[in-house]
Amino acid sequence: MWTPEHGTERENYMQQRIRPRYELTNYRWMAGLTIPLLAKAIGTNTTTLQRWEAGTQDPQPEFVEKLCTFFDVDHPKKLNLDVQFTAPSQS
Protein backbone atom coordinates (compact mmCIF):
# COMPACT_ATOMS: atom_id res chain seq x y z
CA MET A 1 0.00 0.00 0.00
CA TRP A 2 1.32 3.42 -0.94
CA THR A 3 1.96 5.95 1.78
CA PRO A 4 3.36 9.47 1.51
CA GLU A 5 6.63 8.21 2.98
CA HIS A 6 7.10 5.84 0.03
CA GLY A 7 6.60 8.68 -2.41
CA THR A 8 9.12 10.85 -0.59
CA GLU A 9 11.76 8.11 -0.61
CA ARG A 10 11.31 7.57 -4.33
CA GLU A 11 11.43 11.30 -5.07
CA ASN A 12 14.62 11.66 -3.03
CA TYR A 13 16.19 8.73 -4.83
CA MET A 14 15.23 10.09 -8.25
CA GLN A 15 16.54 13.56 -7.41
CA GLN A 16 19.88 12.07 -6.42
CA ARG A 17 19.99 9.72 -9.41
CA ILE A 18 18.85 12.06 -12.19
CA ARG A 19 21.27 14.94 -12.64
CA PRO A 20 21.11 16.66 -15.99
CA ARG A 21 24.53 17.03 -17.52
CA TYR A 22 24.38 20.64 -18.61
CA GLU A 23 28.12 20.67 -19.20
CA LEU A 24 27.90 17.89 -21.79
CA THR A 25 25.00 19.66 -23.48
CA ASN A 26 26.88 22.98 -23.46
CA TYR A 27 29.99 21.45 -25.03
CA ARG A 28 27.78 19.99 -27.76
CA TRP A 29 26.03 23.32 -28.34
CA MET A 30 29.34 25.23 -28.42
CA ALA A 31 30.57 22.80 -31.06
CA GLY A 32 27.45 23.58 -33.09
CA LEU A 33 26.29 19.97 -33.05
CA THR A 34 22.87 18.41 -32.82
CA ILE A 35 22.33 15.25 -30.80
CA PRO A 36 22.16 13.09 -33.96
CA LEU A 37 25.44 14.53 -35.31
CA LEU A 38 27.35 13.99 -32.06
CA ALA A 39 25.86 10.52 -31.59
CA LYS A 40 27.02 9.52 -35.07
CA ALA A 41 30.47 11.04 -34.51
CA ILE A 42 31.12 8.96 -31.38
CA GLY A 43 29.33 5.80 -32.53
CA THR A 44 26.18 5.72 -30.43
CA ASN A 45 22.50 6.41 -31.06
CA THR A 46 20.48 9.55 -30.38
CA THR A 47 18.34 8.03 -27.62
CA THR A 48 21.41 6.99 -25.65
CA LEU A 49 23.02 10.42 -25.99
CA GLN A 50 19.77 12.08 -24.89
CA ARG A 51 19.78 9.86 -21.79
CA TRP A 52 23.38 10.81 -21.01
CA GLU A 53 22.56 14.51 -21.28
CA ALA A 54 19.41 14.11 -19.19
CA GLY A 55 21.37 12.21 -16.54
CA THR A 56 19.12 9.16 -16.61
CA GLN A 57 21.87 6.88 -17.93
CA ASP A 58 25.64 6.85 -17.57
CA PRO A 59 27.89 6.27 -20.57
CA GLN A 60 30.18 3.26 -20.62
CA PRO A 61 33.87 4.07 -20.06
CA GLU A 62 34.69 3.69 -23.77
CA PHE A 63 32.18 6.44 -24.61
CA VAL A 64 33.45 8.65 -21.80
CA GLU A 65 36.86 8.44 -23.41
CA LYS A 66 35.39 9.16 -26.85
CA LEU A 67 33.54 12.22 -25.53
CA CYS A 68 36.64 13.55 -23.77
CA THR A 69 38.73 13.05 -26.89
CA PHE A 70 36.07 14.57 -29.14
CA PHE A 71 35.72 17.71 -27.00
CA ASP A 72 39.45 17.79 -26.13
CA VAL A 73 38.91 17.75 -22.37
CA ASP A 74 41.39 16.12 -20.01
CA HIS A 75 38.93 14.80 -17.43
CA PRO A 76 35.28 13.62 -17.56
CA LYS A 77 34.30 15.85 -14.63
CA LYS A 78 34.46 18.79 -17.07
CA LEU A 79 31.56 17.10 -18.86
CA ASN A 80 29.89 16.19 -15.53
CA LEU A 81 30.60 12.51 -16.10
CA ASP A 82 31.36 10.84 -12.78
CA VAL A 83 32.66 7.48 -13.93
CA GLN A 84 35.88 5.52 -13.80
CA PHE A 85 38.25 7.00 -16.33
CA THR A 86 41.81 6.67 -17.52
CA ALA A 87 43.09 9.76 -19.25
CA PRO A 88 43.98 9.27 -22.92
CA SER A 89 47.71 8.96 -23.47
CA GLN A 90 49.45 11.95 -24.99
CA SER A 91 51.21 11.02 -28.24
VEXKE-620123 format. One line per field, with one value per residue: residue number from 1; residue in one letter; x, y, z of N, C-alpha, C, CB in turn. Coordinates in Angstrom, 3 decimals. Glycine has a CB too. Example, Ala and Ser with C-alpha at 12.3 -4.5 7.8 and 13.67 -1.06 7.14 Angstrom:
nr: 1,2 $
rest: a,s $
n_u: 13.190,12.850 $
n_v: -5.690,-2.250 $
n_w: 7.800,7.080 $
ca_u: 12.300,13.670 $
ca_v: -4.500,-1.060 $
ca_w: 7.800,7.140 $
c_u: 13.200,12.900 $
c_v: -3.300,0.030 $
c_w: 7.800,7.870 $
cb_u: 11.308,14.084 $
cb_v: -4.473,-0.598 $
cb_w: 9.046,5.725 $
END
This chain:
nr: 1,2,3,4,5,6,7,8,9,10,11,12,13,14,15,16,17,18,19,20,21,22,23,24,25,26,27,28,29,30,31,32,33,34,35,36,37,38,39,40,41,42,43,44,45,46,47,48,49,50,51,52,53,54,55,56,57,58,59,60,61,62,63,64,65,66,67,68,69,70,71,72,73,74,75,76,77,78,79,80,81,82,83,84,85,86,87,88,89,90,91 $
rest: m,w,t,p,e,h,g,t,e,r,e,n,y,m,q,q,r,i,r,p,r,y,e,l,t,n,y,r,w,m,a,g,l,t,i,p,l,l,a,k,a,i,g,t,n,t,t,t,l,q,r,w,e,a,g,t,q,d,p,q,p,e,f,v,e,k,l,c,t,f,f,d,v,d,h,p,k,k,l,n,l,d,v,q,f,t,a,p,s,q,s $
n_u: 0.832,0.531,2.091,2.551,5.207,6.555,6.425,7.994,10.531,11.093,11.071,13.247,15.309,15.202,15.826,18.455,19.576,18.970,20.590,20.820,23.132,24.381,26.798,27.832,25.875,26.241,28.874,28.372,26.560,28.218,29.983,28.414,26.768,24.151,22.170,21.849,24.077,26.373,26.036,26.377,29.025,30.478,29.735,27.312,23.759,20.995,19.052,20.406,22.417,20.777,19.800,22.158,22.734,20.468,20.892,19.852,21.016,24.223,27.184,29.139,32.555,34.170,32.806,32.911,35.596,35.683,34.040,35.525,37.862,36.793,35.797,38.107,38.858,40.465,39.552,36.726,35.042,34.762,32.806,30.780,30.678,30.703,32.448,34.475,37.674,40.361,42.828,43.350,46.277,49.002,50.265 $
n_v: -1.180,2.204,4.918,8.304,8.463,6.546,7.702,9.981,8.873,7.708,9.977,11.385,9.577,9.609,12.287,12.367,10.532,11.334,13.647,16.260,16.707,19.403,20.450,18.668,18.977,21.720,21.749,20.339,22.091,24.361,23.392,23.419,21.292,18.936,16.568,14.124,14.385,14.435,11.967,10.193,10.805,9.796,7.188,6.157,5.972,8.299,8.267,7.168,9.121,11.296,10.362,10.331,13.086,13.951,12.761,10.367,8.021,6.519,6.898,4.245,3.432,3.451,5.238,7.520,8.119,8.573,10.861,12.707,12.849,13.761,16.322,17.415,17.464,17.053,15.586,13.692,14.959,17.567,17.386,16.670,13.966,11.413,8.910,5.914,6.464,6.588,8.691,9.725,8.709,10.866,11.545 $
n_w: 0.000,-0.823,0.744,1.891,2.730,1.185,-1.341,-0.930,-0.403,-2.884,-4.547,-3.452,-4.041,-6.865,-7.377,-6.532,-8.270,-10.928,-12.665,-14.610,-17.240,-17.832,-18.629,-20.558,-22.523,-23.065,-24.124,-26.472,-27.734,-28.018,-29.857,-32.009,-32.665,-33.289,-31.434,-32.963,-34.751,-33.049,-31.783,-33.932,-34.573,-32.405,-32.339,-31.245,-30.458,-30.934,-28.877,-26.696,-26.270,-25.614,-23.168,-21.679,-21.560,-20.189,-17.797,-16.977,-17.602,-17.533,-19.450,-20.892,-20.033,-22.412,-24.066,-22.562,-22.762,-25.542,-25.736,-24.212,-25.725,-28.167,-27.464,-26.554,-23.798,-20.641,-18.493,-17.362,-15.520,-16.309,-18.161,-16.589,-15.994,-13.947,-13.701,-13.782,-15.096,-17.363,-18.287,-21.678,-23.448,-24.112,-27.239 $
ca_u: 0.000,1.317,1.963,3.356,6.631,7.100,6.595,9.118,11.759,11.306,11.434,14.623,16.189,15.226,16.536,19.877,19.990,18.853,21.268,21.106,24.532,24.379,28.124,27.902,25.000,26.878,29.987,27.781,26.032,29.339,30.574,27.448,26.290,22.871,22.326,22.156,25.435,27.348,25.855,27.018,30.470,31.124,29.329,26.178,22.501,20.477,18.344,21.415,23.023,19.766,19.779,23.375,22.563,19.409,21.371,19.121,21.866,25.644,27.889,30.179,33.875,34.686,32.177,33.451,36.863,35.386,33.536,36.643,38.728,36.071,35.725,39.449,38.911,41.390,38.929,35.278,34.299,34.456,31.555,29.886,30.597,31.355,32.660,35.884,38.245,41.807,43.093,43.985,47.710,49.454,51.211 $
ca_v: 0.000,3.422,5.949,9.475,8.215,5.840,8.681,10.845,8.106,7.566,11.297,11.663,8.727,10.091,13.561,12.068,9.723,12.056,14.938,16.658,17.032,20.637,20.668,17.893,19.659,22.980,21.449,19.990,23.320,25.227,22.803,23.580,19.966,18.407,15.253,13.086,14.526,13.989,10.525,9.523,11.035,8.962,5.803,5.716,6.415,9.551,8.025,6.987,10.421,12.076,9.862,10.812,14.511,14.106,12.214,9.160,6.875,6.849,6.273,3.262,4.072,3.690,6.441,8.649,8.437,9.161,12.220,13.547,13.052,14.570,17.706,17.795,17.752,16.115,14.802,13.618,15.854,18.788,17.099,16.193,12.509,10.836,7.485,5.523,7.001,6.671,9.763,9.270,8.956,11.947,11.021 $
ca_w: 0.000,-0.937,1.776,1.506,2.978,0.033,-2.406,-0.590,-0.608,-4.330,-5.070,-3.033,-4.834,-8.247,-7.407,-6.422,-9.414,-12.188,-12.636,-15.992,-17.516,-18.612,-19.205,-21.793,-23.484,-23.461,-25.031,-27.765,-28.342,-28.416,-31.061,-33.093,-33.047,-32.823,-30.803,-33.963,-35.308,-32.058,-31.594,-35.073,-34.509,-31.380,-32.534,-30.430,-31.059,-30.378,-27.620,-25.655,-25.994,-24.889,-21.789,-21.014,-21.281,-19.186,-16.544,-16.612,-17.934,-17.567,-20.570,-20.617,-20.055,-23.772,-24.605,-21.796,-23.407,-26.854,-25.527,-23.774,-26.886,-29.144,-27.000,-26.131,-22.366,-20.011,-17.432,-17.565,-14.630,-17.067,-18.861,-15.531,-16.099,-12.776,-13.933,-13.796,-16.325,-17.523,-19.250,-22.923,-23.472,-24.991,-28.236 $
c_u: 0.881,1.042,2.801,4.851,7.284,7.356,7.796,10.442,12.089,11.730,12.864,15.616,16.321,15.966,18.038,20.383,19.990,19.452,21.562,22.566,24.590,25.725,28.268,27.063,25.644,28.058,29.448,27.274,27.164,30.033,29.629,26.852,24.897,23.147,22.605,23.580,26.493,27.251,26.552,28.539,31.169,30.654,28.254,24.895,21.955,19.780,19.333,22.047,22.039,19.715,21.016,23.215,21.512,19.844,20.643,19.904,23.305,26.297,28.902,31.537,34.423,34.078,32.591,34.762,36.640,34.902,34.663,37.593,38.070,36.068,37.047,39.467,39.754,40.773,37.415,34.468,33.961,33.170,30.480,29.630,31.396,31.474,34.147,36.477,39.761,42.062,43.739,45.482,48.044,50.490,52.025 $
c_v: 1.250,4.343,7.138,9.258,7.501,6.802,9.574,10.130,7.988,8.898,11.657,10.852,9.268,11.421,13.349,11.376,10.518,13.447,15.331,17.077,18.236,20.882,19.926,18.558,20.950,22.764,21.110,21.231,24.216,24.707,22.915,22.263,19.681,17.067,14.181,13.177,14.050,12.483,9.753,9.638,10.135,7.507,5.294,6.173,7.634,9.352,7.885,8.319,11.329,11.653,10.313,12.271,14.748,13.586,10.968,7.896,7.361,6.177,5.246,3.952,4.344,4.957,7.685,9.088,9.089,10.602,13.167,13.849,13.981,16.044,18.231,18.273,16.677,15.278,14.820,14.523,17.168,18.634,16.609,14.691,11.911,9.333,7.198,5.908,6.942,7.691,9.208,9.602,10.054,11.398,12.146 $
c_w: 0.000,0.238,1.334,1.717,1.797,-1.121,-2.165,-0.803,-2.088,-4.931,-4.695,-3.840,-6.251,-8.351,-7.311,-7.681,-10.717,-12.024,-14.076,-16.143,-18.440,-19.272,-20.528,-22.880,-23.972,-24.396,-26.420,-28.475,-28.841,-29.663,-32.256,-33.559,-32.513,-32.144,-31.858,-34.539,-34.324,-31.842,-32.710,-34.984,-33.495,-31.420,-31.599,-31.106,-30.318,-29.039,-26.467,-25.282,-25.244,-23.428,-21.020,-20.626,-20.201,-17.820,-16.097,-16.907,-17.966,-18.771,-20.081,-20.724,-21.456,-24.388,-23.829,-22.437,-24.778,-26.718,-25.115,-24.925,-27.893,-28.751,-26.466,-24.674,-21.696,-18.903,-17.592,-16.643,-15.329,-17.872,-17.891,-15.649,-14.953,-12.930,-13.861,-15.143,-16.257,-18.616,-20.498,-22.900,-24.467,-25.951,-28.807 $
cb_u: -0.949,1.016,2.418,2.909,6.814,6.151,5.352,9.007,11.631,10.025,10.469,14.801,15.667,13.797,16.061,20.148,19.081,17.371,22.584,20.177,25.278,24.014,29.215,27.425,23.626,27.338,30.848,26.640,25.160,30.350,30.932,28.098,27.249,21.839,21.061,21.160,25.708,27.142,24.352,26.519,30.744,30.856,30.492,26.270,21.464,19.519,17.466,22.493,23.477,18.376,19.684,24.611,22.177,18.145,21.271,17.806,21.455,26.344,28.589,30.084,34.847,34.392,30.661,33.667,37.713,34.330,32.428,37.404,39.067,34.639,34.680,39.996,37.475,42.548,39.331,34.826,35.106,35.618,31.788,28.558,31.127,30.585,32.075,36.053,37.772,42.447,43.984,43.302,48.471,50.036,50.479 $
cb_v: -0.005,4.137,5.421,10.692,7.385,4.725,9.524,11.322,6.715,7.049,12.367,11.370,7.287,10.241,14.464,11.197,8.519,12.142,14.885,17.808,15.820,21.817,20.219,16.447,19.958,23.737,20.277,18.982,24.089,25.346,21.332,24.269,18.908,18.250,14.887,13.174,15.985,14.728,10.163,10.124,12.481,9.539,4.947,6.274,5.272,10.192,6.764,5.998,11.091,11.909,8.329,10.633,15.255,13.380,13.233,9.118,6.224,6.416,7.335,2.048,3.219,2.474,6.297,8.266,7.170,8.323,12.221,12.868,11.712,14.065,17.828,18.885,17.814,16.860,15.343,12.213,16.131,19.141,16.054,16.953,11.998,11.180,7.040,3.991,8.447,5.271,10.841,9.927,7.676,13.135,10.273 $
cb_w: 1.212,-2.255,3.194,2.295,4.255,-0.408,-2.544,0.854,0.013,-5.027,-4.547,-1.547,-4.862,-8.787,-6.273,-5.193,-9.551,-12.646,-11.775,-16.427,-18.145,-17.730,-18.225,-21.555,-22.852,-22.234,-24.480,-27.583,-27.331,-27.278,-30.813,-34.253,-32.556,-34.009,-29.991,-35.099,-35.693,-30.733,-31.549,-36.407,-34.168,-30.001,-32.404,-28.970,-31.049,-31.356,-27.727,-26.115,-27.308,-25.539,-21.777,-21.926,-22.555,-19.637,-15.493,-17.335,-19.306,-16.252,-21.416,-21.598,-19.315,-24.677,-24.586,-20.290,-23.556,-27.589,-24.460,-22.634,-27.549,-29.293,-25.937,-27.047,-21.741,-19.463,-16.045,-17.380,-13.353,-18.005,-19.960,-15.578,-17.484,-11.497,-15.302,-13.527,-16.566,-17.870,-18.634,-24.163,-23.816,-24.175,-29.363 $
END
